[in-house]
Amino acid sequence: MAVPQEKAHTHILGRDAGMQGKLPPGNVVETYTFGQTKVSICDDFVVRSPGEIQKIIREMHLVGWEILREDS
């Protein structure tokens, strides 16, 4: 069921924050096109060392347990 909107969105000049400058080029591993929009997937922030991987897994476990505690 659609949510009725009381008034249409209006653009307020000067209040929308645009992107400042350009992003640095990344290591593009995949590119998708949706209509006229091009989406590039980069792997620049993928951790590869065993220590970094273990740190990420540990952080995921801690966050998961915190979520379970909040739900109970």
FIROVO-657325 format. One record per residue: residue number from 1; residue in three letters; x, y, z of N, C-alpha, C in turn. Coordinates in Angstrom, 3 decimals, padded with zeros to 6 digits. Last residue first. Layout:
NODE_nr_rest_nX_nY_nZ_caX_caY_caZ_cX_cY_cZ
NODE_NUM_Ala_X_Y_Z_X_Y_Z_X_Y_Z
...
//
This chain:
NODE_nr_rest_nX_nY_nZ_caX_caY_caZ_cX_cY_cZ
NODE_72_Ser_016.633_-009.199_023.339_016.076_-010.076_024.371_015.593_-009.326_025.588
NODE_71_Asp_017.705_-007.333_021.598_016.416_-007.947_021.236_015.819_-008.797_022.338
NODE_70_Glu_020.154_-006.718_022.751_019.126_-005.667_022.684_017.753_-006.261_022.401
NODE_69_Arg_021.556_-009.117_022.334_021.254_-008.669_023.708_020.149_-007.624_023.720
NODE_68_Leu_021.783_-009.114_019.532_021.008_-010.156_020.194_020.635_-009.764_021.619
NODE_67_Ile_023.469_-006.877_019.223_022.121_-006.853_018.654_021.242_-007.902_019.318
NODE_66_Glu_025.755_-007.869_020.484_025.097_-006.674_021.026_023.664_-006.571_020.498
NODE_65_Trp_026.442_-009.956_018.764_026.029_-010.262_020.135_025.313_-009.076_020.775
NODE_64_Gly_027.117_-008.398_016.450_026.026_-009.374_016.427_025.522_-009.713_017.817
NODE_63_Val_029.340_-006.961_017.365_028.127_-006.232_016.975_026.929_-007.176_016.969
NODE_62_Leu_031.122_-009.104_017.775_030.753_-008.218_018.880_029.459_-007.466_018.581
NODE_61_His_031.306_-010.180_015.174_030.776_-010.993_016.268_030.314_-010.109_017.427
NODE_60_Met_032.495_-008.048_013.821_031.172_-008.522_013.408_030.529_-009.339_014.523
NODE_59_Glu_034.968_-007.910_015.140_034.044_-006.774_015.242_032.625_-007.193_014.848
NODE_58_Arg_036.027_-010.391_014.273_035.811_-010.133_015.708_034.807_-008.997_015.903
NODE_57_Ile_036.248_-009.904_011.520_035.381_-010.985_012.005_035.054_-010.775_013.479
NODE_56_Ile_038.147_-007.808_011.549_036.797_-007.572_011.013_035.830_-008.634_011.527
NODE_55_Lys_040.366_-009.191_012.614_039.833_-008.014_013.303_038.401_-007.733_012.849
NODE_54_Gln_040.815_-011.131_010.647_040.416_-011.552_011.995_039.815_-010.395_012.782
NODE_53_Ile_041.619_-009.423_008.547_040.426_-010.263_008.402_039.918_-010.699_009.776
NODE_52_Glu_043.991_-008.350_009.554_042.861_-007.461_009.274_041.561_-008.254_009.175
NODE_51_Gly_045.537_-010.723_009.693_045.250_-009.932_010.893_044.057_-009.020_010.718
NODE_50_Pro_045.708_-011.573_006.988_045.022_-012.397_007.982_044.670_-011.624_009.260
NODE_49_Ser_044.980_-008.983_004.574_045.922_-009.647_005.476_045.152_-010.449_006.523
NODE_48_Arg_042.912_-007.754_003.194_043.479_-008.982_002.659_044.405_-009.694_003.628
NODE_47_Val_039.959_-005.814_002.844_041.112_-006.225_003.652_041.600_-007.579_003.160
NODE_46_Val_039.035_-003.521_000.470_038.921_-004.920_000.847_040.168_-005.306_001.635
NODE_45_Phe_038.957_-001.029_-000.644_038.902_-001.117_000.811_038.683_-002.548_001.293
NODE_44_Asp_038.984_-001.294_-003.439_040.074_-000.584_-002.767_040.102_-000.814_-001.261
NODE_43_Asp_037.364_-002.416_-005.357_037.765_-003.244_-004.221_038.897_-002.602_-003.424
NODE_42_Cys_034.407_-000.963_-006.817_035.854_-000.966_-006.577_036.170_-001.842_-005.368
NODE_41_Ile_032.066_-000.806_-009.318_032.362_-001.444_-008.043_033.880_-001.528_-007.907
NODE_40_Ser_030.243_001.748_-010.842_031.504_001.011_-010.827_031.754_000.481_-009.425
NODE_39_Val_027.453_002.407_-012.728_027.889_002.106_-011.370_029.159_001.265_-011.453
NODE_38_Lys_025.835_004.794_-014.659_026.919_003.826_-014.655_027.403_003.653_-013.214
NODE_37_Thr_022.668_005.484_-015.976_023.533_005.555_-014.798_024.562_004.443_-014.841
NODE_36_Gln_020.757_005.267_-017.852_021.874_006.143_-018.182_022.856_006.282_-017.020
NODE_35_Gly_020.016_002.031_-017.031_019.552_003.165_-017.826_020.746_003.997_-018.253
NODE_34_Phe_022.582_001.008_-015.381_021.145_001.032_-015.135_020.587_002.248_-015.867
NODE_33_Thr_025.384_-000.958_-015.656_024.684_000.183_-016.233_023.198_-000.003_-016.002
NODE_32_Tyr_028.310_-001.816_-013.798_026.905_-002.059_-014.155_026.338_-000.790_-014.767
NODE_31_Thr_031.462_-003.297_-013.472_030.708_-002.111_-013.861_029.315_-002.529_-014.297
NODE_30_Glu_034.121_-004.344_-011.333_032.878_-004.646_-012.040_032.152_-003.338_-012.344
NODE_29_Val_036.440_-003.366_-010.313_036.384_-004.805_-010.560_035.114_-005.211_-011.306
NODE_28_Val_038.599_-000.666_-010.248_037.263_-001.103_-010.664_037.296_-002.590_-011.002
NODE_27_Asn_040.218_000.838_-007.988_040.464_-000.395_-008.726_039.111_-001.005_-009.078
NODE_26_Gly_039.582_004.397_-008.457_039.710_003.163_-007.698_040.043_001.986_-008.596
NODE_25_Pro_040.526_007.826_-008.350_040.204_006.635_-009.140_040.445_005.371_-008.319
NODE_24_Pro_038.993_009.844_-005.759_040.181_009.336_-006.449_039.810_008.087_-007.251
NODE_23_Leu_036.156_011.935_-006.465_036.753_010.813_-005.758_038.005_010.365_-006.489
NODE_22_Lys_036.198_015.517_-006.634_036.032_014.205_-007.242_036.669_013.140_-006.366
NODE_21_Gly_034.365_018.080_-004.809_035.489_017.535_-005.549_035.172_016.164_-006.129
NODE_20_Gln_031.776_017.281_-002.815_032.863_018.252_-002.903_034.051_017.623_-003.617
NODE_19_Met_028.472_016.778_-003.734_029.774_016.175_-003.535_030.858_017.218_-003.724
NODE_18_Gly_026.122_019.010_-002.063_026.628_018.237_-003.187_027.982_017.637_-002.856
NODE_17_Ala_023.529_019.410_000.057_024.991_019.341_000.024_025.413_018.453_-001.136
NODE_16_Asp_020.898_021.647_-000.230_021.362_020.305_-000.556_022.880_020.323_-000.665
NODE_15_Arg_020.406_024.314_000.117_020.344_023.462_001.300_020.798_022.044_001.038
NODE_14_Gly_020.360_025.807_-002.240_021.392_026.099_-001.250_021.379_025.194_-000.033
NODE_13_Leu_016.897_025.692_-002.817_018.203_026.091_-003.318_019.164_026.396_-002.172
NODE_12_Ile_014.995_023.060_-002.323_015.304_024.320_-001.650_016.733_024.678_-002.007
NODE_11_His_012.591_021.433_-004.213_014.014_021.679_-004.055_014.220_023.039_-003.399
NODE_10_Thr_009.912_019.603_-002.867_010.382_020.803_-003.541_011.852_020.994_-003.232
NODE_9_His_007.649_016.916_-003.157_008.983_017.379_-002.774_009.334_018.634_-003.548
NODE_8_Ala_004.139_017.589_-002.617_005.256_017.094_-003.417_006.573_017.653_-002.892
NODE_7_Lys_002.266_016.767_000.296_002.724_017.731_-000.696_003.952_017.171_-001.396
NODE_6_Glu_001.348_014.397_001.412_000.513_015.589_001.493_000.958_016.673_000.533
NODE_5_Gln_001.240_011.199_000.083_002.073_012.347_000.399_001.221_013.599_000.364
NODE_4_Pro_000.331_007.963_001.239_-000.035_009.220_000.587_000.881_010.360_001.031
NODE_3_Val_002.048_005.068_000.573_001.836_006.070_001.607_001.487_007.387_000.924
NODE_2_Ala_000.614_002.141_-000.889_001.404_003.361_-000.987_001.046_004.331_000.129
NODE_1_Met_000.843_-001.176_000.000_000.000_000.000_000.000_000.889_001.241_000.000
//
